[in-house]
Amino acid sequence: MLSKEEVKNIAKLARLGLSEKEITKFQKELSSILGYVEKLKEVDVSKVKATSHAVKVENITRKDEDRKSGIEKKLVELAPDKERGFVKVKSIIKQNEPN
């Protein structure tokens, strides 16, 4: 079972302010959770195939294609500032100056 000092330390690390009543409550609850984890460690899973997802999911992607129609080309042509076939815009990222 976790001690009250351990619960206070966990609360401090999580930046939580707990009352004495909450500390006692979480002492029991966290100890129960850790006890359950210890039980799970006893289960033999050596013959269970490792999976990253319970349901087989396949990522469907398409090949990148140049899909510019006439309208995109016209918009780039009409842009006041362009570079290598793209509209050039003002930078919105500021660099921090070294100290």
SVG drawing of the C-alpha trace seen along z (x, -y; Angstrom):
<svg xmlns="http://www.w3.org/2000/svg" viewBox="-12 -42 35 62">
<polyline fill="none" stroke="black" stroke-width="0.4" points="0.0,0.0 1.2,-3.5 2.1,-5.7 0.5,-9.2 3.9,-10.7 4.1,-8.9 0.6,-10.1 1.6,-13.7 4.7,-13.4 2.7,-12.1 0.2,-15.0 3.1,-17.5 4.6,-16.1 1.2,-16.4 0.8,-19.9 -2.3,-18.9 -3.4,-20.4 -5.1,-17.6 -6.9,-17.8 -6.2,-15.2 -9.4,-13.5 -8.4,-13.3 -5.0,-12.0 -6.5,-9.1 -9.0,-8.4 -6.2,-8.4 -3.9,-6.3 -6.5,-3.5 -7.4,-4.0 -3.8,-4.2 -2.8,-1.2 -5.7,0.8 -4.7,-0.1 -1.1,0.9 -2.3,4.2 -4.3,4.9 -1.2,4.2 0.8,6.7 -1.9,9.3 -1.7,8.6 2.1,9.2 1.4,12.8 -0.6,13.7 1.3,15.9 1.2,14.1 4.1,15.9 1.9,17.6 -0.1,14.5 0.8,12.9 1.8,9.2 -0.5,6.7 -0.5,3.0 -4.2,2.8 -7.1,5.2 -8.7,4.8 -6.8,5.2 -6.7,1.7 -4.9,1.0 -3.9,-2.5 -5.2,-3.4 -3.1,-5.9 -2.9,-7.1 0.0,-8.1 0.8,-11.8 -0.2,-13.3 0.0,-16.8 -3.6,-17.7 -3.4,-21.3 -6.2,-22.2 -6.3,-25.5 -7.7,-27.4 -4.7,-26.8 -2.3,-27.8 -4.3,-31.0 -4.4,-31.9 -0.6,-31.5 -0.2,-33.7 -2.4,-36.4 -0.6,-36.3 1.5,-39.5 4.5,-37.5 5.4,-33.9 8.3,-31.6 8.8,-28.2 5.1,-27.9 3.8,-28.7 2.3,-31.8 4.9,-33.5 3.5,-34.8 5.0,-36.8 6.7,-34.7 4.6,-34.3 7.3,-32.6 9.5,-34.6 13.0,-33.4 14.2,-33.9 17.4,-35.9 20.2,-34.2 20.9,-35.6"/>
</svg>
